[in-house]
Amino acid sequence: MGMIKHNTAQDRALTSTTALDKLGDLTMDENGGMYRYVQAGAAIAQYDACIQGTGSYVVIPSSAANQVYLGSAQIACASGSYFWLQISGKRTNKVAVGTAAGSPLGTNATAGTLALIDATAFGGVAGVAVVTGVAAGSEIL
């Protein structure tokens, strides 16, 4: 595991083809949200839900129901690039249209998108919808 670093919103908005920080490092935003420094194992769109890829601290967009959610990409990132993935706190994520506010969320078959969890094959709660889901990005806790 990396160390906890201090950085700015501008630092967290950067992607790079070379590591600017140590993989696994953590940082906190001004509202208490936590971020982990990771590498994209595939192209990641802004607000994608991310899961473990192949390798330590490598993430890819979610692609099926009940995968173990690691965090939300607050910026788009090319495959192989490095970026800060938000892992906790209030954040924006793609949420299935019409998912009710207050719903517990998990991954689903739509890439990078969260939806009401499947209680029959539970993969973990990714967050709770703050507002009714919209495809472009919804606030979650």
Buried (B, 14 or more C-beta within 10 A) or exposed (E): EBEEBEBEEEBBEBBEEEEBBEBEBBBBBEEEBBBBBBBBBBBBBBBBBBBBBEEEBBBBBBBEBBBEBBBBBBBBBEEEBBBBBBBBBBBBBBBBBEBEEEBBBBBBEBBBBBBBBEEEEEBBEBBEBBEBBBEEBBBBE
